[in-house]
C-alpha cells in the first residue's frame, strides 16, 4: 500500500469533521485530565481540545501523519509530546497516566487485545478511558455489507477494519465501561470507562 491514505486523510474526513466529529471530539477529549496518553494521534485532530490536561503523550506510528499533526500541535494549550510507537508496545512505565484517549484508531490497530492490555499497564488504576470509534453494527444487512467490504477497505485505508467489534474488545479487556453513546445508527460510538482500580 502506498502513502495516499495518510496524505489525504484530513481532506477525506473534512466533511464529517465539520458536520459532527469536531463536536464529539471536543466533548470527549475535554474530559481527559492530568497526564494523558493518546493512542494513534494521527494528524492531531484532538490536540486543540486538551483544555484540562496537564500534559499529553501522543503515539503515532505513521511518519506522514506525525508530520501533518504539528499544525494541530501548535493549537494546543497543553504540552504535547509526539512519539513514534505502536499501541501494542507502549514506551512508558507502568501506572503513568491519569487518562487515555483514542479516536478512530482501534479499527486499524493490528492487535487490539494487546493494545488494550498495554493501555491498562501504563494507565494508573481507575484512569479514565475515552474512546471514539466506528464499530460493527447489529443489523444483518449492514453487517453483511461491512464484512464483504472490509478485506478491500483494509488494503486501501491503512488496515482499517469496518467490522471490528471494539466495544466487545473493551469490555473483555477488563476496562469498566461506564457509558456508551451511539451516532449515525450506531456505526460510531463513544465509550467512557475506567481501568481496573
C-alpha positions in Angstrom: 0.0 0.0 0.0 1.2 3.5 -0.8 1.2 6.7 1.2 -2.0 8.1 -0.3 -4.3 7.4 2.8 -2.3 9.4 5.4 -1.6 12.2 2.9 -5.3 12.5 2.0 -6.9 11.6 5.4 -7.7 15.2 6.5 -9.2 16.1 3.2 -11.4 12.9 3.1 -12.5 13.4 6.7 -13.2 17.1 6.5 -16.9 16.9 5.8 -17.6 14.6 8.7 -15.3 16.5 11.0 -17.1 19.8 10.3 -20.6 18.3 10.4 -20.3 16.2 13.6 -17.0 14.7 14.6 -15.5 18.0 15.8 -18.2 18.4 18.5 -17.9 14.7 19.5 -14.1 15.0 19.8 -14.3 18.2 21.8 -16.8 16.9 24.3 -14.8 13.7 24.8 -11.3 15.0 24.9 -12.1 17.8 27.3 -12.8 15.0 29.8 -9.1 14.0 29.8 -7.3 15.3 32.8 -3.9 15.0 34.4 -1.2 13.3 32.4 -2.8 12.0 29.3 -1.9 9.3 26.8 -3.4 9.5 23.3 -3.3 6.3 21.2 -2.9 6.8 17.4 -3.0 10.6 17.4 -3.0 10.6 13.5 -2.9 14.2 12.2 -3.6 15.7 15.6 -7.3 16.3 15.3 -7.7 16.1 19.1 -4.8 18.3 20.0 -6.8 21.6 20.2 -9.3 20.1 22.7 -6.9 19.2 25.6 -8.0 22.1 27.7 -7.9 20.1 31.0 -4.8 18.0 30.5 -1.5 18.7 32.3 0.4 17.1 29.5 -0.2 14.7 26.6 2.0 11.9 25.3 0.7 11.0 21.8 1.8 7.9 19.9 1.5 7.7 16.2 3.4 5.1 14.1 2.8 6.7 10.7 5.5 9.3 9.9 3.3 11.2 7.4 0.6 11.6 9.9 3.0 12.6 12.6 4.4 15.3 10.4 1.0 16.6 9.5 0.0 16.7 13.2 2.3 19.6 14.0 -0.2 22.1 12.6 -2.7 21.0 15.3 0.1 20.6 17.9 0.6 24.3 17.7 -3.0 25.0 18.6 -2.9 23.0 21.9 -2.9 24.7 25.3 -1.4 21.5 26.9 2.2 20.5 26.2 2.2 17.6 23.8 5.0 15.1 23.1 4.5 13.0 19.9 6.1 9.5 19.9 6.8 7.1 17.1 5.4 4.0 18.7 2.7 1.3 18.3 -0.2 0.7 20.6 0.9 -2.8 21.2 4.3 -1.8 22.6 4.0 1.5 24.5 7.3 3.1 25.6 6.1 4.1 29.0 6.4 2.9 32.6 3.6 1.1 34.4 0.9 3.3 36.1 1.9 6.6 34.3 -1.3 8.1 33.0 -4.5 9.5 34.6 -6.4 9.5 31.2 -6.2 7.6 27.9 -7.8 8.9 24.7 -8.2 7.1 21.4 -10.3 8.3 18.5 -11.0 6.4 15.2 -7.9 4.3 15.7 -8.9 0.9 17.1 -10.2 -0.1 13.7 -6.7 -0.1 12.4 -4.6 -1.4 15.3 -3.2 -4.9 14.2 -3.7 -6.4 17.7 -6.3 -4.5 19.6 -6.4 -7.0 22.5 -2.7 -6.4 23.1 -3.2 -2.7 22.8 -5.9 -2.7 25.4 -3.6 -4.7 27.8 -0.9 -2.1 27.2 -3.3 0.7 28.0 -4.1 -0.9 31.3 -0.4 -1.4 32.1 0.6 2.2 31.5 -2.6 3.8 33.0 -3.0 4.3 36.7 -5.7 2.3 38.5 -9.0 3.9 37.9 -7.7 6.1 35.0 -10.3 7.5 32.6 -10.5 5.7 29.2 -12.1 7.9 26.5 -12.8 6.3 23.1 -14.5 7.4 19.9 -14.6 4.6 17.3 -16.6 3.2 14.4 -17.8 -0.3 15.2 -19.6 -3.4 13.9 -23.3 -2.9 13.9 -26.0 -5.4 14.9 -28.0 -5.0 11.7 -28.0 -8.1 9.4 -27.8 -6.3 6.1 -25.3 -3.7 7.3 -23.2 -6.4 9.0 -23.0 -8.3 5.7 -22.0 -5.2 3.7 -19.3 -4.3 6.2 -18.0 -7.9 6.3 -17.8 -8.0 2.5 -16.2 -4.6 2.2 -13.6 -5.0 4.9 -10.9 -7.0 3.0 -10.6 -4.4 0.3 -11.1 -1.5 2.7 -8.2 -2.7 4.9 -5.8 -2.6 1.9 -7.0 0.8 0.8 -7.3 2.5 4.1 -4.2 1.7 6.2 -5.6 -1.5 7.8 -9.0 -0.1 8.8 -11.5 -2.9 9.8 -15.0 -1.7 9.1 -16.5 -4.7 11.0 -14.4 -4.7 14.2 -16.3 -5.0 17.5 -14.3 -2.6 19.6 -16.9 -2.3 22.3 -16.8 -6.0 23.0 -13.0 -6.0 23.0 -13.0 -3.1 25.5 -15.5 -5.0 27.8 -13.5 -8.2 27.5 -10.2 -6.4 28.4 -11.4 -5.7 31.9 -11.9 -1.9 31.4 -15.1 -0.8 33.2 -17.4 0.7 30.6 -19.4 3.5 32.2 -21.3 4.9 29.3 -21.7 4.4 25.5 -23.2 7.0 23.1 -24.2 6.0 19.6 -24.1 8.1 16.4 -25.1 7.5 12.8 -27.3 4.5 13.6 -24.7 3.0 15.9 -21.8 2.9 13.4 -19.9 5.4 15.5 -19.8 5.3 19.3 -18.1 7.0 22.2 -17.0 4.9 25.2 -16.2 6.3 28.5 -14.8 4.0 31.1 -12.1 3.3 33.7 -9.1 1.0 34.1 -9.3 -1.6 36.9 -8.8 0.0 40.3 
